[in-house]
Amino acid sequence: MSPMEREQRLRFLCLTEHDEQLLKALRPLFEKHIAAVEDEFYDHLLSFPETAQLLRDRTTVERLKKLQHDYLMRITEGNFDDAYLADRLRVGQTHERVGLSPRWYLIAYSQYFKIIAPLISGYYPDDPARATESIVALEKVFMLDASLAIDAYIASDRFRHLQQLERIVNDSADVIFSLDAENRFRTWNHAAETIFGWRAEEIIGKHFSVIVPPELVKAGELARIEDHVRQNGHDYLETERIAKDGCRVLVEITVSELRGLQGNIIGRSAILRDITERKRLEEAKLQAERLAVIGAMSARLAHEIRNPLSSITLNIDLVGDEIETLARDKAKDGDEARSLLRSIDSEVHRIQRVTEDYLKFARMPKLRRERVALDELLGHGLLFMKSLFEATGVTVNIELEPSLPSISADEEQLWQAILNLVRNAIEAMPKGGTLTVSTARDGNYVVIRISDTGSGITEAERQQIFKPFFSTKSGGTGLGLPLTQQIIIEHDGGIECESVPNGGTTFIIRLPLATEN
């Protein structure tokens, strides 16, 4: 420590020459009572496991008492020079090396003060003002020595390591926090603030259950974690937690016992990782693997069925001709046969549609992109469906934005996707209704909205509609909307669904504009 720093510290504590004279005057008192002060001080230290373990042999105690004797007598010299400050720093470094934290410095000086202050009061029974001044001077010295000991701790490797560890914990991408014995938050790192939305000052002191879904608390998840940690020292699980805004977060958690310096359990530490995206990718991968298997099976099955169906359809036509020939003279005798053939023909055509859907889904062709005028595509396509709209009682509103830029698309596949949505809209309005098809530009995208005034779907159904083989229609294959979504995705676009039960449904398609290339 430089002379300037020493003078600054003494000046900050207001440790003056008058204080030094007061301390020199206490030397006879210290010489008389110093042995008793040392014994009382060390008896007090022996009542704490942290310090008692350092004082297990008599030689160590006697050596330390000698050092304490020299220290206390040194105070009465009233000379707080560079050598004094350096000596106090060395004592702080020694305490740090043996594992005593700074709180023990403060406790030790507080204990010295508690023992010596009454002696000073008794030393000046007729001059309480001088006794008070002397006690204050002694208190200034103890504050000086405590600050020097803490400086030594701060300059130590241990403190630097603790700072590094704190930075590692705070800068970790994983959530890291600790709990006390009552499961209340004691620490909360930056990742925890980011993922859960709680600032450290907001959540410190709150119970851990604030981030646990109520149904998991009710199901006893916290009790199970406690049991596993108690038995094994740690626990690992994948579960859900709640952010400040109420959103659910899928997480994996490792919970471990947190022990104090004496090895006693003082709480829990936890490392938590947000696995929402990982689970989504795992689900997508699993879904893709399932679809690959189903696609291969479907293609094979559809191929095997399609040829026999063609033969059956041809033979149905031939049988129909024979019935017409045989029943020419007896028309009524052929009515029942004709009805049966119509039923057979209807079912065969339904099977053909199913196999075609499976083949389209399993063997989607590669895109053949070209510039497509979207308004023109929609206008012509919907015009050809005019008779179907009239037959089903559906009124069509077409709201196309003028001068809409072209897009790069496979015209046939894109129309197939739109046609699927239009047919679904018609089926959702069995008693007629209004179909609205609109286009608009949104930055570098065009937006197509297809709305109906049908019965709508529930939120649970809306979450499932793009999953293969899920259908809200009796006899549906559940492949129309997944096929539509896949076509839109292949066009680098996106599709969303908005629906309200009994309030209609709207599908929104976003497609990028064609680039110059």
Secondary structure, DSSP 8 states (H G I E B T S, - for coil): --HHHHHHHHHHTT--HHHHHHHHTTHHHHHHHHHHHHHHHHHHHTTSHHHHTT--SHHHHHHHHHHHHHHHHHHTTT---HHHHHHHHHHHHHHHHTT--HHHHHHHHHHHHHHHHHHHHHH-TT-HHHHHHHHHHHHHHHHHHHHHHHHHHHTSHHHHHHHHHHHHHHH-SSEEEEEETTSBEEEE-HHHHHHH---HHHHTTSBGGGGS-HHHHHTTHHHHHHHHHHHHSEEEEEEEEE-TTS-EEEEEEEEEEEE-TTS-EEEEEEEEEE-HHHHHHHHHHHHHHHHHHHHHHHHHHHHHHHHHHHHHHHHHHHHHHHHHHHTSS-GGGGHHHHHHHHHHHHHHHHHHHHHHHHHHHHT------EEE-HHHHHHHHHHHTHHHHHHHTEEEEEE--TT---EEE-HHHHHHHHHHHHHHHHHT-TT-EEEEEEEEEETTEEEEEEEE-S----HHHHTTTTSTT--SSTT--S-HHHHHHHHHHHTT-EEEEEE-TTS-EEEEEEEEB----
